[in-house]
C-alpha cells in the first residue's frame, strides 16, 4: 500500500488492534519496507506498508498544513463548528443584515451542526483520526454541509 510514499507524505495508518486509521506523516522509509511515522507528536517505528495508506489533500489544504499558521489549525468538534459558523457569519453580506435578520441567520447556521458533524466525520474517515483540519478545510466543507442539510430537510 505504501510503496510510493515519500518522507513527509500525509498518510493514515492502522496503528492498533481497534481497526481505526490514524492520521500521520512519513518520517522515514526503512530498508525492510516498513515506515516510521510521525503521529500526534510521537514517532511510531516499523509500521508495515500494508497498514499505511496515502492521503490526498488539495493544494490549498497542503499549503495551510505546511504554513502551520496560528489559528490555521483547529482542534475539537466544537471549535471546528465555531470556525465554520464564523466563516458563514462574518462576510460583508452578513453585516448588511439587520440585528433581527442576523439572529435568524445565526439560528439557521446552528441548525447545520448535524450536517457539519457528518461532513467532519467523512473528512476524518478519509484522513484518519487525529487529522489536522485547517481553515481551508472548513471553507471547503461549507457547500457540502449546505447540500447535506438541504437533503436532510427533504
Protein Blocks (a to p, Z undefined) as FASTA:
>chain_A
ZZmpcehiacdddfbfnopacddddfbdcfkopacddeehiacehiafklpccddddfkl
mmmmmnopghkacehjklmmmmmmmmmmmcfklmmpcfklmmmmmmmmmmmmmmmmmmmm
mmmmmnoghiacdfklmmmmmmmmmmmmmmmmZZ
